[in-house]
Amino acid sequence: MAAGLKKRPSVDDANKLSGPEKAAVILLALGEDHHDLWRQLDDEEIKEISQAMAGLGTVGANVVETLLVEFVSGLSSTGAIMGSFEGTQRLLATIMPADKVDQLMEEIRGPAGRTMWDKLGNVNEAVLANYLKNEYPQTVAVVLSKIKGDHASRVLAALPEDFALECVQRMLRMEPVQREILDKIEQTLRTEFMSNLARTSKRDSHEMMADIFNNFDRQTEARFIAALEERNREAAERIRALMFVFEDLNKLDPGGVQTLLRGVEKSQLGLALKGASDGLREMFFSNMSERAAKIMREDMESMGPVRLKDVDQAQMTMVQVAKDLAAKGEIMLAGTGGDDELIY
């Protein structure tokens, strides 16, 4: 689940719900036949209620009854309602164009915040810096001037030094920004950055199965893939393409490798690299200090023969660390198949 959309535990007290959450419960209870209610809301209200709805989780029957007394008899048969991302998307699809629904749901998936600048404030500085380093310094200066100072400082520190200094100089000389220019920057951020950031959190059934298959040992994985290919070759190929395996770590750039190395125990790293390809092994060594690489090579030699099962486990552990870093926003897994790579 994306940062900014955290499903709450079961709700058993109506007083614990915010205004948008109460509205979300009512609209969920009314179902899809009350489009006119949604049409009375403006875009910001729809967005706020939709975000509350998508993260609502299970609402106990007593809460529903408190909020919708007149519907007690109708709700008693179900006992509870469930607010989910998919249910929210289906409901919105009945009242607005598909492209608008997609844009709205992508914003809900993405970082929390009512405005674009609030959302940027919840994006990891390394991820934001990686995007901004390809923009014009003047554009970056505007963006940094609109987010909080502590976050802007971390983004500047993550940018290449010469580029960061150029942005600082632009900020020092910056005049008030015209509204239309600011609107254009916001729109670009929304379409080119936030939407891509949000799409990385989309998860369908094939992605779920790829994650499960990633946690198989090699023999079990091969057995399941082979069996699935006999019944549904298309599904098997899609799962294989979505799987993120140890060798996919070669898509990391030097900064990403170093981030990963800081999160992995040295004993696990040595075991994992014993079973790595020469190219991947050298990539990790080249991102260590000369002394650290020498020690790691010596440690690996002193291990002697190791069990394949232990190597598999160590490599799975490293892959999981990479996924955990992505979940925290320190790196972002943009995809695992084809030409996709890790983005920082």
TIGUTI-351345 format. One line per 2 residues: number of its first residue (from 1); their letters; for each residue x negated, y, z of C-alpha. Coordinates in steps of 0.02 Angstrom, whole numbers. Each point is the difference from the previous one (the first is absolute). Example, Ala and Ser with C-alpha at 12.3 -4.5 7.8 and 13.67 -1.06 7.14 Angstrom:
1 = as = -615/-225/390 ~ -69/172/-33 $
This chain:
1 = ma = 0/0/0 ~ -67/170/-48 $
3 = ag = -60/129/123 ~ 146/112/40 $
5 = lk = 133/-139/-11 ~ -5/-100/161 $
7 = kr = 147/-113/38 ~ 57/24/179 $
9 = ps = 52/-141/117 ~ 183/-44/22 $
11 = vd = 99/153/53 ~ 117/-28/148 $
13 = da = 36/178/57 ~ 83/130/-112 $
15 = nk = -82/140/102 ~ -171/-58/-60 $
17 = ls = 45/38/-181 ~ -43/165/-82 $
19 = gp = 128/97/-102 ~ -60/-69/-169 $
21 = ek = -2/-177/74 ~ 179/17/60 $
23 = aa = 51/60/-172 ~ -92/-148/-76 $
25 = vi = 95/-123/110 ~ 167/78/-48 $
27 = ll = -40/-4/-186 ~ -62/-179/10 $
29 = al = 159/-50/90 ~ 107/84/-131 $
31 = ge = -90/-94/-139 ~ -16/42/-184 $
33 = dh = 178/60/-33 ~ -19/173/75 $
35 = hd = -104/90/-131 ~ 86/167/29 $
37 = lw = -81/15/171 ~ -173/-11/-75 $
39 = rq = 44/126/-135 ~ 33/130/136 $
41 = ld = -181/-10/58 ~ -146/96/-73 $
43 = de = -163/-84/-54 ~ -90/31/165 $
45 = ei = 146/-70/101 ~ 9/-154/-112 $
47 = ke = -187/-24/19 ~ 5/18/189 $
49 = is = 147/-118/23 ~ -71/-125/-126 $
51 = qa = -165/-5/92 ~ 90/-29/164 $
53 = ma = 106/-135/-81 ~ -147/-92/-78 $
55 = gl = -90/-10/167 ~ 152/-31/110 $
57 = gt = -15/-186/28 ~ 137/-92/95 $
59 = vg = 135/104/85 ~ 98/-92/134 $
61 = an = 189/-18/-16 ~ 30/105/156 $
63 = vv = -92/147/-77 ~ 95/-16/-163 $
65 = et = 163/-5/97 ~ -49/154/99 $
67 = ll = -37/98/-158 ~ 147/-67/-99 $
69 = ve = 139/-38/125 ~ 132/0/-134 $
71 = fv = -92/-142/-89 ~ -18/-116/152 $
73 = sg = 117/-131/-68 ~ -86/-3/-168 $
75 = ls = -174/-12/75 ~ 38/-131/132 $
77 = st = -13/-141/-126 ~ -178/44/-47 $
79 = ga = -60/57/171 ~ -143/103/-70 $
81 = im = -65/83/-156 ~ -175/2/-71 $
83 = gs = -82/152/-76 ~ -136/-48/-124 $
85 = fe = -100/78/-139 ~ 82/-110/-132 $
87 = gt = 176/35/63 ~ -33/186/0 $
89 = qr = -66/-8/-178 ~ 155/-95/-60 $
91 = ll = 116/123/85 ~ -88/152/-74 $
93 = at = 4/-80/-173 ~ 189/15/1 $
95 = im = -1/189/24 ~ -151/69/-94 $
97 = pa = -104/-33/-156 ~ -126/-143/7 $
99 = dk = -152/113/-26 ~ 54/111/145 $
101 = vd = 27/-153/111 ~ -174/-65/-43 $
103 = ql = -79/168/41 ~ 94/12/165 $
105 = me = -41/-177/55 ~ -183/22/-46 $
107 = ei = -5/153/111 ~ 78/-101/141 $
109 = rg = -131/-135/-24 ~ -139/127/6 $
111 = pa = -69/101/147 ~ 123/80/120 $
113 = gr = 41/185/-10 ~ 141/114/-54 $
115 = tm = -105/103/-120 ~ -140/-48/-118 $
117 = wd = -126/84/115 ~ 65/-97/150 $
119 = kl = -22/-160/-98 ~ -177/44/-51 $
121 = gn = -40/27/183 ~ 38/-184/30 $
123 = vn = -111/-65/-140 ~ -171/-66/52 $
125 = ea = -134/129/-37 ~ -106/-122/-103 $
127 = vl = 149/-44/-111 ~ 46/183/-24 $
129 = an = -180/52/-32 ~ -20/-135/-132 $
131 = yl = 147/73/-94 ~ -48/183/23 $
133 = kn = -180/-21/-56 ~ 63/-18/-179 $
135 = ey = 103/162/7 ~ -53/179/-33 $
137 = pq = -82/83/152 ~ 133/136/-3 $
139 = tv = 138/-130/10 ~ -89/-87/144 $
141 = av = -19/168/87 ~ 188/28/-9 $
143 = vl = 38/-175/66 ~ -123/17/145 $
145 = sk = 72/169/45 ~ 174/-77/16 $
147 = ik = -42/-144/117 ~ -51/8/183 $
149 = gd = -175/58/38 ~ -59/-158/88 $
151 = ha = 57/-109/-146 ~ -75/121/-128 $
153 = sr = -167/-9/90 ~ -3/-190/-12 $
155 = vl = 46/6/-184 ~ -139/126/-35 $
157 = aa = -125/-110/90 ~ 52/-147/-109 $
159 = lp = -23/97/-164 ~ -168/7/-92 $
161 = ed = -98/140/85 ~ -25/114/-151 $
163 = fa = 182/-17/-50 ~ 57/32/180 $
165 = le = -104/160/9 ~ 76/61/-163 $
167 = cv = 173/-31/73 ~ -48/96/158 $
169 = qr = -56/149/-105 ~ 165/-4/-96 $
171 = ml = 96/-3/164 ~ -97/151/64 $
173 = rm = 44/100/-155 ~ 176/-66/-22 $
175 = ep = 143/121/-32 ~ 182/-39/44 $
177 = vq = 57/-142/-113 ~ 147/32/-116 $
179 = re = 153/-106/36 ~ 4/-78/-174 $
181 = il = -182/-55/15 ~ 33/-76/171 $
183 = dk = 153/-89/-69 ~ -104/-71/-143 $
185 = ie = -133/-64/121 ~ 134/-79/109 $
187 = qt = 78/-85/-152 ~ -169/-66/-56 $
189 = lr = -36/-68/173 ~ 170/-83/3 $
191 = te = -12/-82/-171 ~ -185/-40/-12 $
193 = fm = -49/-35/180 ~ 145/-33/118 $
195 = sn = 95/-111/-122 ~ -155/-106/-31 $
197 = la = -35/-7/186 ~ 178/-56/34 $
199 = rt = 0/-131/-138 ~ -144/-91/84 $
201 = sk = 118/-46/140 ~ 130/-82/-114 $
203 = rd = 15/-182/44 ~ 101/-126/-96 $
205 = sh = 17/-187/28 ~ -151/-39/-111 $
207 = em = -109/120/101 ~ 60/-84/160 $
209 = ma = -45/-172/-68 ~ -169/63/-62 $
211 = di = -36/58/177 ~ 46/-172/66 $
213 = fn = -105/-88/-132 ~ -147/112/46 $
215 = nf = 2/-81/171 ~ -9/-178/-65 $
217 = dr = -166/-90/-6 ~ -62/-29/-177 $
219 = qt = 64/-178/-14 ~ 174/42/64 $
221 = ea = 10/153/-112 ~ -50/-101/-154 $
223 = rf = 128/-135/43 ~ 144/123/19 $
225 = ia = -46/101/-155 ~ -11/-159/-104 $
227 = al = 167/-63/64 ~ 83/168/-29 $
229 = ee = -70/11/-177 ~ 94/-161/-44 $
231 = rn = 165/75/58 ~ -20/185/-37 $
233 = re = -157/48/-95 ~ 48/184/-11 $
235 = aa = 18/14/190 ~ -164/-92/28 $
237 = er = -93/116/-118 ~ 75/154/80 $
239 = ir = -47/-59/175 ~ -177/-40/-57 $
241 = al = -16/174/-75 ~ 61/81/162 $
243 = mf = -111/-100/116 ~ -140/99/80 $
245 = vf = -149/-115/19 ~ -174/21/70 $
247 = ed = -81/32/-169 ~ 119/147/-27 $
249 = ln = -104/93/129 ~ -122/35/-143 $
251 = kl = 121/139/-51 ~ -49/101/153 $
253 = dp = -111/152/-26 ~ -149/29/118 $
255 = gg = 105/100/124 ~ 130/-137/5 $
257 = vq = -129/-136/26 ~ -75/96/146 $
259 = tl = 172/27/76 ~ 33/-187/-12 $
261 = lr = -172/-46/70 ~ 35/103/156 $
263 = gv = 156/-103/33 ~ -74/-174/-23 $
265 = ek = -98/-101/128 ~ -177/-40/-60 $
267 = sq = 23/-187/31 ~ 157/-2/-110 $
269 = lg = -87/103/-134 ~ -145/-121/-11 $
271 = la = 115/-150/-16 ~ 109/86/-131 $
273 = lk = -151/51/-105 ~ -68/-179/3 $
275 = ga = 142/-44/-118 ~ 2/161/-101 $
277 = sd = -58/22/-179 ~ -175/72/-23 $
279 = gl = 72/163/-65 ~ 118/26/147 $
281 = re = -135/-49/124 ~ -121/126/-72 $
283 = mf = 134/135/1 ~ 18/-19/187 $
285 = fs = -188/-6/28 ~ -26/158/-102 $
287 = nm = 119/93/115 ~ -98/-46/156 $
289 = se = -161/74/61 ~ -154/-94/-59 $
291 = ra = -29/-65/177 ~ 181/-54/24 $
293 = ak = 1/-91/-168 ~ -163/-89/44 $
295 = im = 70/-57/167 ~ 162/-59/-81 $
297 = re = -95/-102/-130 ~ -105/-80/137 $
299 = dm = 156/-39/102 ~ 82/-81/-151 $
301 = es = -154/-106/-34 ~ -8/-56/181 $
303 = mg = 181/-62/-10 ~ -49/-141/-115 $
305 = pv = 144/-96/-81 ~ 171/62/55 $
307 = rl = 173/-77/-18 ~ 108/64/-142 $
309 = kd = 144/15/123 ~ -102/123/107 $
311 = vd = -50/102/-152 ~ 181/9/-58 $
313 = qa = 55/58/171 ~ -134/135/8 $
315 = qm = 45/63/-173 ~ 186/3/44 $
317 = tm = -44/99/156 ~ -91/130/-104 $
319 = vq = 146/14/-120 ~ 118/23/147 $
321 = va = -113/138/71 ~ 12/88/-169 $
323 = kd = 190/-14/5 ~ 5/64/180 $
325 = la = -106/150/-50 ~ 123/33/-140 $
327 = ak = 147/-11/120 ~ -84/130/112 $
329 = ge = -27/114/-150 ~ -189/-11/6 $
331 = im = 0/-82/-171 ~ 144/-30/-119 $
333 = la = 30/-162/-92 ~ 65/61/-168 $
335 = gt = 23/-175/-69 ~ -83/-166/-17 $
337 = gg = 21/-53/-180 ~ -67/58/-167 $
339 = dd = -96/163/4 ~ 70/60/165 $
341 = el = -125/40/136 ~ -16/67/174 $
343 = iy = 22/188/12 ~ -71/107/140 $
